[in-house]
Amino acid sequence: MSFKVGRCLLADRLREAKMTQQELCEKLDMPPSQVSDWANDVKKMSLGNAKTVAHALRIHIDDLYEWIPVKPTERKRARRRKE
């Protein structure tokens, strides 16, 4: 089965960890604007950043985003549109 990335759940995970965006920034030495963009679903995290954030929050990387199942036929249609 294939998946596409849905909504970022970072804000929810921070709340569960009782951690602020600022505290995460300081822990990871990242700019506040970057963490804010992720938490507000403005930008998607790179795989490396997602792994780093997940490690800092002691969660699985899959828990940072909603994952939407995609049927194989939908993937083929999306690919054709890009070409």
GUVO-66052 format. One record per residue (C-alpha): x, y, z; residue in three letters. Coordinates in pm, 1 decimal, always signed. Layout:
BEGIN
X | Y | Z | ALA
...
end
This chain:
BEGIN
+0.0 | +0.0 | +0.0 | MET
+117.6 | +353.1 | -75.8 | SER
+70.7 | +663.4 | +134.9 | PHE
+87.5 | +1038.1 | +92.3 | LYS
+181.9 | +1282.9 | +364.0 | VAL
-112.7 | +1454.2 | +528.1 | GLY
-133.6 | +1715.4 | +802.1 | ARG
+165.1 | +1774.6 | +1027.7 | CYS
+97.4 | +1665.1 | +1386.1 | LEU
+396.3 | +1838.4 | +1545.2 | LEU
+183.1 | +2085.7 | +1742.7 | ALA
-15.8 | +1794.9 | +1888.7 | ASP
+299.6 | +1600.5 | +1973.0 | ARG
+457.1 | +1904.8 | +2140.7 | LEU
+143.1 | +1951.7 | +2350.3 | ARG
+152.5 | +1583.4 | +2453.1 | GLU
+520.6 | +1617.6 | +2547.6 | ALA
+443.0 | +1939.2 | +2740.0 | LYS
+708.0 | +2113.7 | +2532.0 | MET
+691.8 | +2449.2 | +2355.8 | THR
+814.8 | +2521.0 | +2006.0 | GLN
+1083.8 | +2738.9 | +2161.7 | GLN
+1205.0 | +2453.9 | +2382.8 | GLU
+1224.5 | +2222.8 | +2081.6 | LEU
+1419.9 | +2489.2 | +1889.1 | CYS
+1669.4 | +2520.2 | +2171.4 | GLU
+1702.8 | +2143.5 | +2210.5 | LYS
+1769.2 | +2096.5 | +1837.6 | LEU
+1951.4 | +2426.2 | +1774.4 | ASP
+1706.2 | +2517.1 | +1497.9 | MET
+1556.4 | +2855.6 | +1411.7 | PRO
+1210.3 | +2920.8 | +1559.9 | PRO
+1071.0 | +3005.8 | +1215.7 | SER
+1156.7 | +2657.2 | +1089.3 | GLN
+978.5 | +2478.0 | +1373.5 | VAL
+684.0 | +2717.0 | +1344.4 | SER
+651.6 | +2644.1 | +971.9 | ASP
+637.7 | +2272.1 | +1044.5 | TRP
+398.1 | +2302.5 | +1339.6 | ALA
+162.9 | +2523.0 | +1137.0 | ASN
+187.2 | +2292.4 | +834.1 | ASP
+339.2 | +2565.3 | +615.6 | VAL
+633.4 | +2344.8 | +514.1 | LYS
+701.5 | +1971.5 | +529.5 | LYS
+999.2 | +1838.2 | +723.6 | MET
+1280.0 | +1667.7 | +538.5 | SER
+1321.7 | +1303.2 | +630.1 | LEU
+1634.8 | +1384.9 | +829.1 | GLY
+1467.5 | +1664.3 | +1023.1 | ASN
+1162.1 | +1448.5 | +1090.9 | ALA
+1386.4 | +1176.5 | +1235.5 | LYS
+1569.9 | +1433.1 | +1450.5 | THR
+1244.4 | +1582.7 | +1581.5 | VAL
+1095.5 | +1238.9 | +1648.8 | ALA
+1407.2 | +1138.0 | +1842.1 | HIS
+1393.4 | +1458.0 | +2049.7 | ALA
+1026.2 | +1396.5 | +2132.8 | LEU
+1084.3 | +1022.5 | +2189.5 | ARG
+819.4 | +925.6 | +1937.1 | ILE
+814.9 | +729.3 | +1614.0 | HIS
+874.6 | +930.0 | +1297.9 | ILE
+535.0 | +811.3 | +1164.6 | ASP
+366.2 | +999.9 | +1450.1 | ASP
+468.7 | +1340.1 | +1311.8 | LEU
+224.8 | +1334.8 | +1018.7 | TYR
-110.4 | +1196.6 | +919.2 | GLU
-57.8 | +928.4 | +654.6 | TRP
-323.8 | +899.7 | +385.7 | ILE
-354.6 | +567.5 | +200.1 | PRO
-335.8 | +605.2 | -177.4 | VAL
-470.6 | +345.8 | -417.9 | LYS
-226.4 | +240.0 | -692.1 | PRO
-462.9 | +379.2 | -958.3 | THR
-452.8 | +723.9 | -792.6 | GLU
-72.4 | +721.2 | -796.0 | ARG
-68.1 | +642.9 | -1168.0 | LYS
-310.1 | +928.5 | -1242.8 | ARG
-103.0 | +1172.8 | -1038.7 | ALA
+213.5 | +1066.7 | -1221.6 | ARG
+50.7 | +1114.5 | -1561.8 | ARG
-60.0 | +1466.5 | -1469.2 | ARG
+298.5 | +1564.3 | -1385.3 | LYS
+429.2 | +1448.3 | -1722.7 | GLU
end
